[in-house]
Every structure is written in structure tokens, then in C-alpha cells.
Amino acid sequence: MDYTSPTLHLANLTPEELLVLLRNLRHVYAYGDEEKYLLPDEALVAFLANCSNRLGDAYFRTPRNTIKAFVELLAILDQNPHLSWDQLIERVHVQEEFDTDMPGIVADDDDDELTTFRLEEGDEPEP
């Protein structure tokens, strides 16, 4: 087994923790200036509700694609200040993410250049 690239397993996020993460991402995107926030708190709640409606509880258990879609939403609003967040929330596309604890090959995005590949103990090929 190859141990040269260790894996860090993190606990799943709760919906409340994901909301805190989105608040922090919004803060970083605004360079720490609250007056530059592109989204109010109600938009964060609406964004998470939209993700929940589309993905169920997977949106917070494996939040990679939720976070990616949120940052893309911020970028769209930043580049198009005439748009309103409430016009865009329903149009945000969040892809379902596969469970990364499954052994073998896991590919969650067609546009990713990398695919996660991991052999679990007992899955090693025979010599």
C-alpha cells in the first residue's frame, strides 16, 4: 500500500457549520469589508435551502460542490452588479457529489482534470 500521500478524513459538516463556512467565504471574497458583501445573510439561507431542495442532505455531508457553486455565484454577482441575488439563486446548479469514502475510483466532476483514485486494503492487484 502506498502511504506517500496521506489522506485526512474530516467529519461531515452540519447545516449550521456550512452556513458559517459560507459566511466566512463571503467575508474573504469581500476582502474583510462588510460593506462589500455581495450577499446578505438571507441570501445565504436561501442558497442553502435551494441546495437542500435539489440535493437533500448531501449538500452539507459532502459540501465541495455546494461551496464551488457558492463561490461561482459570488463571482457572477461581482462581475454583474446589475443582477440581483434573488434572480440567480434558483438558477444555481449544484452537482451531486459522490461519497468519497467508497473504495476505488471516484470522479465527481466531468470538468476536473484530476480523478481521485484510492486502493483500500484488500483491493491491491495481485502481482
Rosetta blueprint (number, residue, H / E / L):
1 M L
2 D L
3 Y L
4 T L
5 S L
6 P L
7 T L
8 L L
9 H L
10 L L
11 A L
12 N L
13 L L
14 T L
15 P H
16 E H
17 E H
18 L H
19 L H
20 V H
21 L H
22 L H
23 R H
24 N H
25 L H
26 R H
27 H H
28 V H
29 Y H
30 A L
31 Y L
32 G L
33 D L
34 E H
35 E H
36 K H
37 Y L
38 L L
39 L L
40 P L
41 D H
42 E H
43 A H
44 L H
45 V H
46 A H
47 F H
48 L H
49 A H
50 N H
51 C H
52 S H
53 N H
54 R H
55 L H
56 G L
57 D L
58 A H
59 Y H
60 F H
61 R H
62 T L
63 P L
64 R H
65 N H
66 T H
67 I H
68 K H
69 A H
70 F H
71 V H
72 E H
73 L H
74 L H
75 A H
76 I H
77 L H
78 D H
79 Q H
80 N L
81 P L
82 H L
83 L L
84 S L
85 W H
86 D H
87 Q H
88 L H
89 I H
90 E H
91 R H
92 V L
93 H L
94 V L
95 Q L
96 E L
97 E L
98 F L
99 D L
100 T L
101 D L
102 M L
103 P L
104 G E
105 I E
106 V E
107 A L
108 D L
109 D L
110 D L
111 D L
112 D L
113 E L
114 L L
115 T L
116 T E
117 F E
118 R E
119 L L
120 E L
121 E L
122 G L
123 D L
124 E L
125 P L
126 E L
127 P L
